Structures are given as C-alpha cells and as structure tokens.
Amino acid sequence: MVKLAGVNKLVLNFIQYITSEDAGVTQFDKLSEKSKQFIQMIECETGIPMILIGTRARNDQVVDRSL
C-alpha cells in the first residue's frame, strides 16, 4: 500500500523514552532539545514531516503539529 499511495506524514510514539522530561508534554516548543533533534533528524532523513508525537500512554498526551 505504501508503494501505491506513498507516505506523506509520520507519527512517533513514546518520545518520553528519549528523555523522561518529555512525559506528558503537549506542545512541540516544550519538548527537550534532545527530542527535537531526534525528530528533526528523522524528518531530514525521510523528507516527511512528523505531525503527531506521543509523549505518554493517554490519548491526550500528544503533540499535534498538524494544527
């Protein structure tokens, strides 16, 4: 399916495993520099934007960059 439609957005879960200070964060600006660098590295390597970043187990503990 990916070959037919292509990938145009990425989602990452469990970013709090990079550094625990990001647990429960819901705004990209408030993520640690280490996590932001990790996200930017993935975006640079793939050329695809990461729009959702899970920071804990609950559904409301997500950074939503699609807004």
mmCIF file as Biopython writes it, N, C-alpha, C and O atoms, coordinates in Angstrom:
data_model
#
loop_
_atom_site.group_PDB
_atom_site.id
_atom_site.type_symbol
_atom_site.label_atom_id
_atom_site.label_alt_id
_atom_site.label_comp_id
_atom_site.label_asym_id
_atom_site.label_entity_id
_atom_site.label_seq_id
_atom_site.pdbx_PDB_ins_code
_atom_site.Cartn_x
_atom_site.Cartn_y
_atom_site.Cartn_z
_atom_site.occupancy
_atom_site.B_iso_or_equiv
_atom_site.auth_seq_id
_atom_site.auth_asym_id
_atom_site.pdbx_PDB_model_num
ATOM 1   N N  . MET A ? 1  ? 0.822  -1.201 0.000  1.0 0.0 1  A 1 
ATOM 2   C CA . MET A ? 1  ? 0.000  0.000  0.000  1.0 0.0 1  A 1 
ATOM 3   C C  . MET A ? 1  ? 0.860  1.256  0.000  1.0 0.0 1  A 1 
ATOM 4   O O  . MET A ? 1  ? 0.525  2.224  -0.683 1.0 0.0 1  A 1 
ATOM 5   N N  . VAL A ? 2  ? 1.946  1.266  0.739  1.0 0.0 2  A 1 
ATOM 6   C CA . VAL A ? 2  ? 2.789  2.449  0.799  1.0 0.0 2  A 1 
ATOM 7   C C  . VAL A ? 2  ? 3.360  2.763  -0.572 1.0 0.0 2  A 1 
ATOM 8   O O  . VAL A ? 2  ? 3.483  3.934  -0.932 1.0 0.0 2  A 1 
ATOM 9   N N  . LYS A ? 3  ? 3.712  1.745  -1.343 1.0 0.0 3  A 1 
ATOM 10  C CA . LYS A ? 3  ? 4.272  1.970  -2.670 1.0 0.0 3  A 1 
ATOM 11  C C  . LYS A ? 3  ? 3.258  2.643  -3.591 1.0 0.0 3  A 1 
ATOM 12  O O  . LYS A ? 3  ? 3.632  3.444  -4.448 1.0 0.0 3  A 1 
ATOM 13  N N  . LEU A ? 4  ? 1.984  2.323  -3.418 1.0 0.0 4  A 1 
ATOM 14  C CA . LEU A ? 4  ? 0.952  2.914  -4.264 1.0 0.0 4  A 1 
ATOM 15  C C  . LEU A ? 4  ? 0.609  4.340  -3.852 1.0 0.0 4  A 1 
ATOM 16  O O  . LEU A ? 4  ? 0.538  5.236  -4.693 1.0 0.0 4  A 1 
ATOM 17  N N  . ALA A ? 5  ? 0.400  4.543  -2.577 1.0 0.0 5  A 1 
ATOM 18  C CA . ALA A ? 5  ? -0.068 5.841  -2.106 1.0 0.0 5  A 1 
ATOM 19  C C  . ALA A ? 5  ? 1.068  6.746  -1.649 1.0 0.0 5  A 1 
ATOM 20  O O  . ALA A ? 5  ? 0.936  7.969  -1.702 1.0 0.0 5  A 1 
ATOM 21  N N  . GLY A ? 6  ? 2.166  6.178  -1.208 1.0 0.0 6  A 1 
ATOM 22  C CA . GLY A ? 6  ? 3.263  6.972  -0.683 1.0 0.0 6  A 1 
ATOM 23  C C  . GLY A ? 6  ? 2.998  7.414  0.751  1.0 0.0 6  A 1 
ATOM 24  O O  . GLY A ? 6  ? 1.861  7.409  1.223  1.0 0.0 6  A 1 
ATOM 25  N N  . VAL A ? 7  ? 4.061  7.790  1.418  1.0 0.0 7  A 1 
ATOM 26  C CA . VAL A ? 7  ? 3.957  8.265  2.796  1.0 0.0 7  A 1 
ATOM 27  C C  . VAL A ? 7  ? 4.112  9.778  2.778  1.0 0.0 7  A 1 
ATOM 28  O O  . VAL A ? 7  ? 5.063  10.294 2.192  1.0 0.0 7  A 1 
ATOM 29  N N  . ASN A ? 8  ? 3.186  10.499 3.416  1.0 0.0 8  A 1 
ATOM 30  C CA . ASN A ? 8  ? 3.298  11.956 3.419  1.0 0.0 8  A 1 
ATOM 31  C C  . ASN A ? 8  ? 3.261  12.559 4.820  1.0 0.0 8  A 1 
ATOM 32  O O  . ASN A ? 8  ? 3.378  13.775 4.973  1.0 0.0 8  A 1 
ATOM 33  N N  . LYS A ? 9  ? 3.100  11.714 5.851  1.0 0.0 9  A 1 
ATOM 34  C CA . LYS A ? 9  ? 3.103  12.184 7.239  1.0 0.0 9  A 1 
ATOM 35  C C  . LYS A ? 9  ? 3.619  11.060 8.121  1.0 0.0 9  A 1 
ATOM 36  O O  . LYS A ? 9  ? 3.369  9.884  7.857  1.0 0.0 9  A 1 
ATOM 37  N N  . LEU A ? 10 ? 4.349  11.437 9.183  1.0 0.0 10 A 1 
ATOM 38  C CA . LEU A ? 10 ? 4.850  10.452 10.134 1.0 0.0 10 A 1 
ATOM 39  C C  . LEU A ? 10 ? 4.239  10.671 11.510 1.0 0.0 10 A 1 
ATOM 40  O O  . LEU A ? 10 ? 3.843  11.781 11.866 1.0 0.0 10 A 1 
ATOM 41  N N  . VAL A ? 11 ? 4.174  9.589  12.272 1.0 0.0 11 A 1 
ATOM 42  C CA . VAL A ? 11 ? 3.715  9.608  13.659 1.0 0.0 11 A 1 
ATOM 43  C C  . VAL A ? 11 ? 4.761  8.877  14.488 1.0 0.0 11 A 1 
ATOM 44  O O  . VAL A ? 11 ? 5.255  7.823  14.088 1.0 0.0 11 A 1 
ATOM 45  N N  . LEU A ? 12 ? 5.096  9.438  15.639 1.0 0.0 12 A 1 
ATOM 46  C CA . LEU A ? 12 ? 6.071  8.826  16.537 1.0 0.0 12 A 1 
ATOM 47  C C  . LEU A ? 12 ? 5.444  8.682  17.909 1.0 0.0 12 A 1 
ATOM 48  O O  . LEU A ? 12 ? 4.823  9.616  18.415 1.0 0.0 12 A 1 
ATOM 49  N N  . ASN A ? 13 ? 5.604  7.522  18.507 1.0 0.0 13 A 1 
ATOM 50  C CA . ASN A ? 13 ? 5.073  7.304  19.848 1.0 0.0 13 A 1 
ATOM 51  C C  . ASN A ? 13 ? 6.219  7.049  20.817 1.0 0.0 13 A 1 
ATOM 52  O O  . ASN A ? 13 ? 7.303  6.639  20.401 1.0 0.0 13 A 1 
ATOM 53  N N  . PHE A ? 14 ? 5.994  7.286  22.091 1.0 0.0 14 A 1 
ATOM 54  C CA . PHE A ? 14 ? 6.940  7.023  23.171 1.0 0.0 14 A 1 
ATOM 55  C C  . PHE A ? 14 ? 8.179  7.913  23.127 1.0 0.0 14 A 1 
ATOM 56  O O  . PHE A ? 14 ? 9.270  7.443  23.451 1.0 0.0 14 A 1 
ATOM 57  N N  . ILE A ? 15 ? 8.050  9.181  22.737 1.0 0.0 15 A 1 
ATOM 58  C CA . ILE A ? 15 ? 9.200  10.087 22.723 1.0 0.0 15 A 1 
ATOM 59  C C  . ILE A ? 15 ? 9.771  10.266 24.128 1.0 0.0 15 A 1 
ATOM 60  O O  . ILE A ? 15 ? 10.936 10.636 24.272 1.0 0.0 15 A 1 
ATOM 61  N N  . GLN A ? 16 ? 8.975  10.010 25.161 1.0 0.0 16 A 1 
ATOM 62  C CA . GLN A ? 16 ? 9.461  10.154 26.530 1.0 0.0 16 A 1 
ATOM 63  C C  . GLN A ? 16 ? 10.578 9.156  26.843 1.0 0.0 16 A 1 
ATOM 64  O O  . GLN A ? 16 ? 11.258 9.307  27.858 1.0 0.0 16 A 1 
ATOM 65  N N  . TYR A ? 17 ? 10.785 8.143  25.999 1.0 0.0 17 A 1 
ATOM 66  C CA . TYR A ? 17 ? 11.899 7.216  26.210 1.0 0.0 17 A 1 
ATOM 67  C C  . TYR A ? 17 ? 13.227 7.845  25.798 1.0 0.0 17 A 1 
ATOM 68  O O  . TYR A ? 17 ? 14.282 7.371  26.219 1.0 0.0 17 A 1 
ATOM 69  N N  . ILE A ? 18 ? 13.202 8.894  24.991 1.0 0.0 18 A 1 
ATOM 70  C CA . ILE A ? 18 ? 14.431 9.620  24.666 1.0 0.0 18 A 1 
ATOM 71  C C  . ILE A ? 18 ? 14.914 10.343 25.918 1.0 0.0 18 A 1 
ATOM 72  O O  . ILE A ? 18 ? 16.081 10.239 26.297 1.0 0.0 18 A 1 
ATOM 73  N N  . THR A ? 19 ? 14.007 11.072 26.551 1.0 0.0 19 A 1 
ATOM 74  C CA . THR A ? 19 ? 14.294 11.703 27.839 1.0 0.0 19 A 1 
ATOM 75  C C  . THR A ? 19 ? 12.986 11.837 28.613 1.0 0.0 19 A 1 
ATOM 76  O O  . THR A ? 19 ? 11.981 12.292 28.066 1.0 0.0 19 A 1 
ATOM 77  N N  . SER A ? 20 ? 12.998 11.448 29.860 1.0 0.0 20 A 1 
ATOM 78  C CA . SER A ? 20 ? 11.759 11.391 30.649 1.0 0.0 20 A 1 
ATOM 79  C C  . SER A ? 20 ? 11.138 12.763 30.892 1.0 0.0 20 A 1 
ATOM 80  O O  . SER A ? 20 ? 9.964  12.843 31.253 1.0 0.0 20 A 1 
ATOM 81  N N  . GLU A ? 21 ? 11.894 13.845 30.703 1.0 0.0 21 A 1 
ATOM 82  C CA . GLU A ? 21 ? 11.324 15.178 30.924 1.0 0.0 21 A 1 
ATOM 83  C C  . GLU A ? 21 ? 10.231 15.520 29.911 1.0 0.0 21 A 1 
ATOM 84  O O  . GLU A ? 21 ? 9.497  16.490 30.097 1.0 0.0 21 A 1 
ATOM 85  N N  . ASP A ? 22 ? 10.120 14.732 28.845 1.0 0.0 22 A 1 
ATOM 86  C CA . ASP A ? 22 ? 9.091  14.985 27.834 1.0 0.0 22 A 1 
ATOM 87  C C  . ASP A ? 22 ? 7.777  14.263 28.115 1.0 0.0 22 A 1 
ATOM 88  O O  . ASP A ? 22 ? 6.826  14.394 27.344 1.0 0.0 22 A 1 
ATOM 89  N N  . ALA A ? 23 ? 7.712  13.513 29.191 1.0 0.0 23 A 1 
ATOM 90  C CA . ALA A ? 23 ? 6.499  12.757 29.516 1.0 0.0 23 A 1 
ATOM 91  C C  . ALA A ? 23 ? 5.316  13.696 29.740 1.0 0.0 23 A 1 
ATOM 92  O O  . ALA A ? 23 ? 5.357  14.565 30.611 1.0 0.0 23 A 1 
ATOM 93  N N  . GLY A ? 24 ? 4.265  13.511 28.947 1.0 0.0 24 A 1 
ATOM 94  C CA . GLY A ? 24 ? 3.037  14.284 29.092 1.0 0.0 24 A 1 
ATOM 95  C C  . GLY A ? 24 ? 3.030  15.633 28.383 1.0 0.0 24 A 1 
ATOM 96  O O  . GLY A ? 24 ? 2.019  16.333 28.426 1.0 0.0 24 A 1 
ATOM 97  N N  . VAL A ? 25 ? 4.118  16.016 27.737 1.0 0.0 25 A 1 
ATOM 98  C CA . VAL A ? 25 ? 4.184  17.303 27.032 1.0 0.0 25 A 1 
ATOM 99  C C  . VAL A ? 25 ? 3.203  17.294 25.860 1.0 0.0 25 A 1 
ATOM 100 O O  . VAL A ? 25 ? 3.043  16.273 25.191 1.0 0.0 25 A 1 
ATOM 101 N N  . THR A ? 26 ? 2.546  18.428 25.613 1.0 0.0 26 A 1 
ATOM 102 C CA . THR A ? 26 ? 1.583  18.510 24.508 1.0 0.0 26 A 1 
ATOM 103 C C  . THR A ? 26 ? 1.914  19.618 23.508 1.0 0.0 26 A 1 
ATOM 104 O O  . THR A ? 26 ? 1.161  19.835 22.558 1.0 0.0 26 A 1 
ATOM 105 N N  . GLN A ? 27 ? 3.025  20.317 23.710 1.0 0.0 27 A 1 
ATOM 106 C CA . GLN A ? 27 ? 3.435  21.381 22.782 1.0 0.0 27 A 1 
ATOM 107 C C  . GLN A ? 27 ? 4.858  21.122 22.311 1.0 0.0 27 A 1 
ATOM 108 O O  . GLN A ? 27 ? 5.738  20.818 23.116 1.0 0.0 27 A 1 
ATOM 109 N N  . PHE A ? 28 ? 5.084  21.241 21.007 1.0 0.0 28 A 1 
ATOM 110 C CA . PHE A ? 28 ? 6.400  20.967 20.436 1.0 0.0 28 A 1 
ATOM 111 C C  . PHE A ? 28 ? 7.477  21.837 21.069 1.0 0.0 28 A 1 
ATOM 112 O O  . PHE A ? 28 ? 8.574  21.354 21.348 1.0 0.0 28 A 1 
ATOM 113 N N  . ASP A ? 29 ? 7.183  23.101 21.297 1.0 0.0 29 A 1 
ATOM 114 C CA . ASP A ? 29 ? 8.160  24.032 21.878 1.0 0.0 29 A 1 
ATOM 115 C C  . ASP A ? 29 ? 8.641  23.594 23.256 1.0 0.0 29 A 1 
ATOM 116 O O  . ASP A ? 29 ? 9.737  23.962 23.679 1.0 0.0 29 A 1 
ATOM 117 N N  . LYS A ? 30 ? 7.834  22.817 23.952 1.0 0.0 30 A 1 
ATOM 118 C CA . LYS A ? 30 ? 8.179  22.401 25.313 1.0 0.0 30 A 1 
ATOM 119 C C  . LYS A ? 30 ? 8.924  21.065 25.374 1.0 0.0 30 A 1 
ATOM 120 O O  . LYS A ? 30 ? 9.326  20.631 26.454 1.0 0.0 30 A 1 
ATOM 121 N N  . LEU A ? 31 ? 9.112  20.411 24.221 1.0 0.0 31 A 1 
ATOM 122 C CA . LEU A ? 31 ? 9.904  19.187 24.201 1.0 0.0 31 A 1 
ATOM 123 C C  . LEU A ? 31 ? 11.367 19.525 24.462 1.0 0.0 31 A 1 
ATOM 124 O O  . LEU A ? 31 ? 11.806 20.643 24.193 1.0 0.0 31 A 1 
ATOM 125 N N  . SER A ? 32 ? 12.116 18.566 24.981 1.0 0.0 32 A 1 
ATOM 126 C CA . SER A ? 32 ? 13.543 18.766 25.226 1.0 0.0 32 A 1 
ATOM 127 C C  . SER A ? 32 ? 14.281 18.936 23.897 1.0 0.0 32 A 1 
ATOM 128 O O  . SER A ? 32 ? 13.805 18.495 22.851 1.0 0.0 32 A 1 
ATOM 129 N N  . GLU A ? 33 ? 15.426 19.570 23.951 1.0 0.0 33 A 1 
ATOM 130 C CA . GLU A ? 33 ? 16.240 19.759 22.744 1.0 0.0 33 A 1 
ATOM 131 C C  . GLU A ? 33 ? 16.662 18.411 22.168 1.0 0.0 33 A 1 
ATOM 132 O O  . GLU A ? 33 ? 16.728 18.250 20.949 1.0 0.0 33 A 1 
ATOM 133 N N  . LYS A ? 34 ? 16.945 17.455 23.026 1.0 0.0 34 A 1 
ATOM 134 C CA . LYS A ? 34 ? 17.353 16.121 22.568 1.0 0.0 34 A 1 
ATOM 135 C C  . LYS A ? 34 ? 16.243 15.471 21.741 1.0 0.0 34 A 1 
ATOM 136 O O  . LYS A ? 34 ? 16.515 14.878 20.696 1.0 0.0 34 A 1 
ATOM 137 N N  . SER A ? 35 ? 15.005 15.577 22.199 1.0 0.0 35 A 1 
ATOM 138 C CA . SER A ? 35 ? 13.880 15.006 21.457 1.0 0.0 35 A 1 
ATOM 139 C C  . SER A ? 35 ? 13.625 15.769 20.162 1.0 0.0 35 A 1 
ATOM 140 O O  . SER A ? 35 ? 13.347 15.159 19.129 1.0 0.0 35 A 1 
ATOM 141 N N  . LYS A ? 36 ? 13.717 17.092 20.208 1.0 0.0 36 A 1 
ATOM 142 C CA . LYS A ? 36 ? 13.535 17.887 18.989 1.0 0.0 36 A 1 
ATOM 143 C C  . LYS A ? 36 ? 14.589 17.525 17.949 1.0 0.0 36 A 1 
ATOM 144 O O  . LYS A ? 36 ? 14.273 17.414 16.765 1.0 0.0 36 A 1 
ATOM 145 N N  . GLN A ? 37 ? 15.826 17.343 18.371 1.0 0.0 37 A 1 
ATOM 146 C CA . GLN A ? 37 ? 16.894 16.964 17.445 1.0 0.0 37 A 1 
ATOM 147 C C  . GLN A ? 37 ? 16.630 15.585 16.840 1.0 0.0 37 A 1 
ATOM 148 O O  . GLN A ? 37 ? 16.881 15.367 15.655 1.0 0.0 37 A 1 
ATOM 149 N N  . PHE A ? 38 ? 16.127 14.657 17.652 1.0 0.0 38 A 1 
ATOM 150 C CA . PHE A ? 38 ? 15.789 13.325 17.159 1.0 0.0 38 A 1 
ATOM 151 C C  . PHE A ? 38 ? 14.688 13.406 16.100 1.0 0.0 38 A 1 
ATOM 152 O O  . PHE A ? 38 ? 14.783 12.771 15.050 1.0 0.0 38 A 1 
ATOM 153 N N  . ILE A ? 39 ? 13.663 14.176 16.377 1.0 0.0 39 A 1 
ATOM 154 C CA . ILE A ? 39 ? 12.550 14.350 15.435 1.0 0.0 39 A 1 
ATOM 155 C C  . ILE A ? 39 ? 13.040 15.000 14.145 1.0 0.0 39 A 1 
ATOM 156 O O  . ILE A ? 39 ? 12.690 14.558 13.051 1.0 0.0 39 A 1 
ATOM 157 N N  . GLN A ? 40 ? 13.849 16.046 14.273 1.0 0.0 40 A 1 
ATOM 158 C CA . GLN A ? 40 ? 14.370 16.734 13.093 1.0 0.0 40 A 1 
ATOM 159 C C  . GLN A ? 40 ? 15.265 15.832 12.264 1.0 0.0 40 A 1 
ATOM 160 O O  . GLN A ? 40 ? 15.258 15.921 11.036 1.0 0.0 40 A 1 
ATOM 161 N N  . MET A ? 41 ? 16.047 14.954 12.916 1.0 0.0 41 A 1 
ATOM 162 C CA . MET A ? 41 ? 16.894 14.018 12.201 1.0 0.0 41 A 1 
ATOM 163 C C  . MET A ? 41 ? 16.051 13.054 11.366 1.0 0.0 41 A 1 
ATOM 164 O O  . MET A ? 41 ? 16.380 12.770 10.214 1.0 0.0 41 A 1 
ATOM 165 N N  . ILE A ? 42 ? 14.959 12.551 11.957 1.0 0.0 42 A 1 
ATOM 166 C CA . ILE A ? 42 ? 14.076 11.644 11.219 1.0 0.0 42 A 1 
ATOM 167 C C  . ILE A ? 42 ? 13.435 12.371 10.041 1.0 0.0 42 A 1 
ATOM 168 O O  . ILE A ? 42 ? 13.357 11.826 8.940  1.0 0.0 42 A 1 
ATOM 169 N N  . GLU A ? 43 ? 12.980 13.595 10.269 1.0 0.0 43 A 1 
ATOM 170 C CA . GLU A ? 43 ? 12.359 14.370 9.189  1.0 0.0 43 A 1 
ATOM 171 C C  . GLU A ? 43 ? 13.359 14.652 8.069  1.0 0.0 43 A 1 
ATOM 172 O O  . GLU A ? 43 ? 13.004 14.580 6.892  1.0 0.0 43 A 1 
ATOM 173 N N  . CYS A ? 44 ? 14.591 14.970 8.419  1.0 0.0 44 A 1 
ATOM 174 C CA . CYS A ? 44 ? 15.622 15.234 7.399  1.0 0.0 44 A 1 
ATOM 175 C C  . CYS A ? 44 ? 15.946 13.976 6.600  1.0 0.0 44 A 1 
ATOM 176 O O  . CYS A ? 44 ? 16.087 14.032 5.378  1.0 0.0 44 A 1 
ATOM 177 N N  . GLU A ? 45 ? 16.062 12.853 7.283  1.0 0.0 45 A 1 
ATOM 178 C CA . GLU A ? 45 ? 16.395 11.589 6.616  1.0 0.0 45 A 1 
ATOM 179 C C  . GLU A ? 45 ? 15.283 11.120 5.684  1.0 0.0 45 A 1 
ATOM 180 O O  . GLU A ? 45 ? 15.553 10.583 4.609  1.0 0.0 45 A 1 
ATOM 181 N N  . THR A ? 46 ? 14.038 11.322 6.096  1.0 0.0 46 A 1 
ATOM 182 C CA . THR A ? 46 ? 12.907 10.818 5.309  1.0 0.0 46 A 1 
ATOM 183 C C  . THR A ? 46 ? 12.321 11.858 4.365  1.0 0.0 46 A 1 
ATOM 184 O O  . THR A ? 46 ? 11.720 11.512 3.348  1.0 0.0 46 A 1 
ATOM 185 N N  . GLY A ? 47 ? 12.498 13.140 4.706  1.0 0.0 47 A 1 
ATOM 186 C CA . GLY A ? 47 ? 11.871 14.198 3.929  1.0 0.0 47 A 1 
ATOM 187 C C  . GLY A ? 47 ? 10.369 14.279 4.171  1.0 0.0 47 A 1 
ATOM 188 O O  . GLY A ? 47 ? 9.635  14.851 3.365  1.0 0.0 47 A 1 
ATOM 189 N N  . ILE A ? 48 ? 9.918  13.710 5.275  1.0 0.0 48 A 1 
ATOM 190 C CA . ILE A ? 48 ? 8.486  13.652 5.599  1.0 0.0 48 A 1 
ATOM 191 C C  . ILE A ? 48 ? 8.257  14.285 6.969  1.0 0.0 48 A 1 
ATOM 192 O O  . ILE A ? 48 ? 8.981  13.966 7.912  1.0 0.0 48 A 1 
ATOM 193 N N  . PRO A ? 49 ? 7.274  15.171 7.105  1.0 0.0 49 A 1 
ATOM 194 C CA . PRO A ? 49 ? 7.029  15.815 8.394  1.0 0.0 49 A 1 
ATOM 195 C C  . PRO A ? 49 ? 6.395  14.870 9.413  1.0 0.0 49 A 1 
ATOM 196 O O  . PRO A ? 49 ? 5.567  14.026 9.072  1.0 0.0 49 A 1 
ATOM 197 N N  . MET A ? 50 ? 6.801  15.032 10.657 1.0 0.0 50 A 1 
ATOM 198 C CA . MET A ? 50 ? 6.217  14.265 11.756 1.0 0.0 50 A 1 
ATOM 199 C C  . MET A ? 50 ? 5.111  15.124 12.368 1.0 0.0 50 A 1 
ATOM 200 O O  . MET A ? 50 ? 5.385  16.184 12.929 1.0 0.0 50 A 1 
ATOM 201 N N  . ILE A ? 51 ? 3.872  14.671 12.261 1.0 0.0 51 A 1 
ATOM 202 C CA . ILE A ? 51 ? 2.755  15.512 12.693 1.0 0.0 51 A 1 
ATOM 203 C C  . ILE A ? 51 ? 2.204  15.167 14.072 1.0 0.0 51 A 1 
ATOM 204 O O  . ILE A ? 51 ? 1.633  16.028 14.741 1.0 0.0 51 A 1 
ATOM 205 N N  . LEU A ? 52 ? 2.368  13.918 14.504 1.0 0.0 52 A 1 
ATOM 206 C CA . LEU A ? 52 ? 1.899  13.518 15.836 1.0 0.0 52 A 1 
ATOM 207 C C  . LEU A ? 52 ? 3.049  12.874 16.599 1.0 0.0 52 A 1 
ATOM 208 O O  . LEU A ? 52 ? 3.763  12.023 16.069 1.0 0.0 52 A 1 
ATOM 209 N N  . ILE A ? 53 ? 3.218  13.296 17.863 1.0 0.0 53 A 1 
ATOM 210 C CA . ILE A ? 53 ? 4.285  12.770 18.700 1.0 0.0 53 A 1 
ATOM 211 C C  . ILE A ? 53 ? 3.684  12.391 20.045 1.0 0.0 53 A 1 
ATOM 212 O O  . ILE A ? 53 ? 3.278  13.258 20.819 1.0 0.0 53 A 1 
ATOM 213 N N  . GLY A ? 54 ? 3.630  11.105 20.315 1.0 0.0 54 A 1 
ATOM 214 C CA . GLY A ? 54 ? 3.078  10.629 21.580 1.0 0.0 54 A 1 
ATOM 215 C C  . GLY A ? 54 ? 4.092  10.794 22.702 1.0 0.0 54 A 1 
ATOM 216 O O  . GLY A ? 54 ? 5.261  10.437 22.558 1.0 0.0 54 A 1 
ATOM 217 N N  . THR A ? 55 ? 3.623  11.346 23.834 1.0 0.0 55 A 1 
ATOM 218 C CA . THR A ? 55 ? 4.527  11.613 24.949 1.0 0.0 55 A 1 
ATOM 219 C C  . THR A ? 55 ? 4.200  10.797 26.203 1.0 0.0 55 A 1 
ATOM 220 O O  . THR A ? 55 ? 4.955  10.840 27.174 1.0 0.0 55 A 1 
ATOM 221 N N  . ARG A ? 56 ? 3.112  10.072 26.200 1.0 0.0 56 A 1 
ATOM 222 C CA . ARG A ? 56 ? 2.725  9.163  27.287 1.0 0.0 56 A 1 
ATOM 223 C C  . ARG A ? 56 ? 1.659  8.224  26.735 1.0 0.0 56 A 1 
ATOM 224 O O  . ARG A ? 56 ? 1.417  8.194  25.529 1.0 0.0 56 A 1 
ATOM 225 N N  . ALA A ? 57 ? 1.028  7.466  27.611 1.0 0.0 57 A 1 
ATOM 226 C CA . ALA A ? 57 ? 0.071  6.444  27.182 1.0 0.0 57 A 1 
ATOM 227 C C  . ALA A ? 57 ? -1.325 6.984  26.857 1.0 0.0 57 A 1 
ATOM 228 O O  . ALA A ? 57 ? -2.032 6.407  26.030 1.0 0.0 57 A 1 
ATOM 229 N N  . ARG A ? 58 ? -1.726 8.080  27.495 1.0 0.0 58 A 1 
ATOM 230 C CA . ARG A ? 58 ? -3.085 8.597  27.280 1.0 0.0 58 A 1 
ATOM 231 C C  . ARG A ? 58 ? -3.218 9.280  25.917 1.0 0.0 58 A 1 
ATOM 232 O O  . ARG A ? 58 ? -2.252 9.824  25.383 1.0 0.0 58 A 1 
ATOM 233 N N  . ASN A ? 59 ? -4.421 9.241  25.374 1.0 0.0 59 A 1 
ATOM 234 C CA . ASN A ? 59 ? -4.685 9.836  24.064 1.0 0.0 59 A 1 
ATOM 235 C C  . ASN A ? 59 ? -4.506 11.351 24.042 1.0 0.0 59 A 1 
ATOM 236 O O  . ASN A ? 59 ? -4.245 11.916 22.980 1.0 0.0 59 A 1 
ATOM 237 N N  . ASP A ? 60 ? -4.640 12.024 25.188 1.0 0.0 60 A 1 
ATOM 238 C CA . ASP A ? 60 ? -4.498 13.474 25.215 1.0 0.0 60 A 1 
ATOM 239 C C  . ASP A ? 60 ? -3.044 13.896 25.486 1.0 0.0 60 A 1 
ATOM 240 O O  . ASP A ? 60 ? -2.771 15.089 25.622 1.0 0.0 60 A 1 
ATOM 241 N N  . GLN A ? 61 ? -2.134 12.960 25.563 1.0 0.0 61 A 1 
ATOM 242 C CA . GLN A ? 61 ? -0.730 13.278 25.800 1.0 0.0 61 A 1 
ATOM 243 C C  . GLN A ? 61 ? 0.042  13.145 24.491 1.0 0.0 61 A 1 
ATOM 244 O O  . GLN A ? 61 ? 0.899  12.277 24.321 1.0 0.0 61 A 1 
ATOM 245 N N  . VAL A ? 62 ? -0.302 14.041 23.583 1.0 0.0 62 A 1 
ATOM 246 C CA . VAL A ? 62 ? 0.234  14.014 22.224 1.0 0.0 62 A 1 
ATOM 247 C C  . VAL A ? 62 ? 0.560  15.435 21.791 1.0 0.0 62 A 1 
ATOM 248 O O  . VAL A ? 62 ? -0.175 16.376 22.092 1.0 0.0 62 A 1 
ATOM 249 N N  . VAL A ? 63 ? 1.666  15.575 21.086 1.0 0.0 63 A 1 
ATOM 250 C CA . VAL A ? 63 ? 1.995  16.831 20.429 1.0 0.0 63 A 1 
ATOM 251 C C  . VAL A ? 63 ? 1.391  16.731 19.035 1.0 0.0 63 A 1 
ATOM 252 O O  . VAL A ? 63 ? 1.746  15.831 18.273 1.0 0.0 63 A 1 
ATOM 253 N N  . ASP A ? 64 ? 0.486  17.637 18.689 1.0 0.0 64 A 1 
ATOM 254 C CA . ASP A ? 64 ? -0.177 17.635 17.386 1.0 0.0 64 A 1 
ATOM 255 C C  . ASP A ? 64 ? 0.341  18.794 16.566 1.0 0.0 64 A 1 
ATOM 256 O O  . ASP A ? 64 ? -0.048 19.940 16.791 1.0 0.0 64 A 1 
ATOM 257 N N  . ARG A ? 65 ? 1.209  18.512 15.624 1.0 0.0 65 A 1 
ATOM 258 C CA . ARG A ? 65 ? 1.797  19.556 14.773 1.0 0.0 65 A 1 
ATOM 259 C C  . ARG A ? 65 ? 0.991  19.771 13.497 1.0 0.0 65 A 1 
ATOM 260 O O  . ARG A ? 65 ? 1.393  20.559 12.641 1.0 0.0 65 A 1 
ATOM 261 N N  . SER A ? 66 ? -0.118 19.095 13.360 1.0 0.0 66 A 1 
ATOM 262 C CA . SER A ? 66 ? -0.918 19.243 12.134 1.0 0.0 66 A 1 
ATOM 263 C C  . SER A ? 66 ? -1.846 20.454 12.205 1.0 0.0 66 A 1 
ATOM 264 O O  . SER A ? 66 ? -2.449 20.833 11.201 1.0 0.0 66 A 1 
ATOM 265 N N  . LEU A ? 67 ? -1.962 21.060 13.382 1.0 0.0 67 A 1 
ATOM 266 C CA . LEU A ? 67 ? -2.870 22.206 13.552 1.0 0.0 67 A 1 
ATOM 267 C C  . LEU A ? 67 ? -2.296 23.462 12.970 1.0 0.0 67 A 1 
ATOM 268 O O  . LEU A ? 67 ? -2.930 24.516 13.027 1.0 0.0 67 A 1 
#
